[in-house]
């Protein structure tokens, strides 16, 4: 090993050896340039500095082992006391890093648990990712603590190579590296505090209370996520740029390059930008939300999901409609704050109209007070009266003001109840029928006319 390392020394270390005679030089030059080639001393000198000469000398010097053994025998108290101090400082560094990692992991898991729109599987995946990152960060903490202990020990007892590395780190710290580390730590702490303030402020401005369906919860959660994500992106980007500036990179050049790249992306993603802006205003203005029943561009369904880019509708037959937010120009919302059920009922022309109106109004009031339906109806029902005189009957309209998305159930229940009540009261519900008039003096059983050669009058129909 010593011979091998000796061959890797630079030429300055071997300059003390006797110089080769002219014959040897000529042979060497002939091997390189052929017979009669130039024979210069520089032609056969090729330095390959695989290792620095000082480091090679440190590898060869093993006196440090004897010094450590002697220090342990002569002054065991000082030796083990210094070793304990080095280990304590390394353990202290590990403890600080471990505390920060654990605090980050707890905050991240709590934030995942508060995600109202995430499914259980998505939360489980994010928790597993957080746990894996926590293990990696703790491993890095152990490495840094051990490196600090080893570096201090190497400085104390001049361990080869490690001492050189430790001295390099020491010179860097004394030359301004320590102040840079402190500055990065302070800025990181400030940004972490700002993120916590933004998170708490967003939750205070978008409180979630009990709702009969999840549209308000979804809106509040989505706005929170947008605010928190935007703040996190801005602050973390600033922190990364600050760290790069402390390392010594030219941040202005980097920002110029990122700006040009962002401009190029914006030209190619105009529709995406439009989707995001439209989606943000839909959420901020609460135009509609998850759980609402809407009609967009002729497509109707319940809003199954809504984010900054797309709106997903679930139709009554189960079909899913995915609509980019940038294409939404008109929206019809059937479940905004309150709804109304409009029920039209026809009664026969032969029925007593006043009795029919009284029966219909009485049954509407009973439905509004019935158990299981009273909470759905938010105002007394209205019997508007006769709306039309149809071809088969008289049209009477009843209106119920209901909670959002309850109008269809209320309408179906009232139609069932009023059919049974009208049958019980003997009030006919008309149905289309046809009466044939063959003309005066005509009898279809006797043929086309009553007398020979007489043409019958033209027949016509009347539906009622």
C-alpha positions, 0 to 999 in steps of 0.5 A: 500500500505504501509503495502504491501511494508512493507512486501517486505522489507528485513529481515534486516529491520525487525530484530528489531521486537521481536523474536518468542518464542520456541513454535512458532518456533516449530510450524513453523518447524513442519509445514515444517518438520513434527512432531519431525523434526529439529527446526532451526532458518534458516529453516523458514527464506526465503528471496525473494528480490522482491524490493531493500530496498532503493527503497522501502523506497523511495516509502514510502517517500513522502516528495519530493512532499512537497519540490517541492511545497515549492520550487515553493512557496518560490522561484518561480523564481529559481524553474521555471528557473531550470525547464525551463533550464531542459526543454531547455536541453531536447529540445536541445537534441531532436532538434539535434536528429531530425536534424540528422534523417531529414538529414538521411531521405532526403539523403535516399529519394534522393538516392532512386530517383537516382536508375535508375534500380528500378521500380516505385513500388519498389521506392514507397515501399522504400520511405514508409519504409523510412517514417516509420523509420523516424517516429520511430526515431523521437519518440525515439528522443522525448523519449530521450529528455523527459528522459533528462529533467525528469532526471535533474528534478529528480536530482534537487528535489530528486524524488524517483526512478528517482533520483536513476536512474539519479544518476546511469546514472551520475556515468556511464557518469563520469566513462567514459561513456561520453567519449565512447558516444563522441567516438561513435559519432565521429566515426559515423560522420566519417563513414557517411562522408566516405559513402558520399565520396564513393557515390560521387566518384562512381558516378564520376567514372561511369557517365551516359550520353545519350544513344540510349538504356539503357545498359550503364545506367544499367551498370553504375547504377549496378556498383555504387550499387555494390561499394556503397553496399560493402562500406556501408557493410564494414563501418557499420560492423566496426561501429557496432563492435566499438560500441560493443567494447565500450559497453564492449563486447569481439569483438575478440571472436565475430569475431572468431565466425563470421569467422567460420560461414562465412567459413561454409557458403562459403563451402555450397555456392560455386556456389553462390560465383562463380555467384557473382564473374562472375557477377562482372567481366561481369559488370566491363568489360562491356561484355554485359548489359541490352538491348543487344541481346545475345546468351548464352548456345544456348539461344538467347534473349534480356538481360532484367536484369543483376545483380551479381547473374543471367542474365535474357533473354527475347526471341522473343516469350516472353519466359524468360530464367534465367541463373546463371552467374556462368554457363556463359562461352561463350557469343555471343553479337549481339549489341556490339557498332555497328551492321551490316545488311547483305542482300543477293539478287538473280537475274536471270541468264537472267538478265543484271548483271552489270545493276542489281549491279548498281540498287542494289547499287543505292537503297542502297544509297537511303536507307542510305539517306532516312528520318527515316533511315539515323540515323540508318546507320552509314557508306555508304553501301557496295555492295560486288558483286557476292557472289555465283552462285546458282542453280536458280540465281546469289547471290549479297550481300549488307552490312549496318553498323548500330547502335546496334540493328538496323540491323534487321529493316534496312534489312527488309526495304531494302528487301522491297525497292529492290523488288519494284525497281527490278520489276520496272527495269524489273530485274527478281528475280529467283525462283526454277523451274523444267524442265523435259527432256524425252530424245532425240526423246521421246514424252510423249504424244505418250507413252514410245517411238516413235517406238515399242520395242524401249526403251526410254532414261532415263529422268532427271531434272534440277532445276534453 
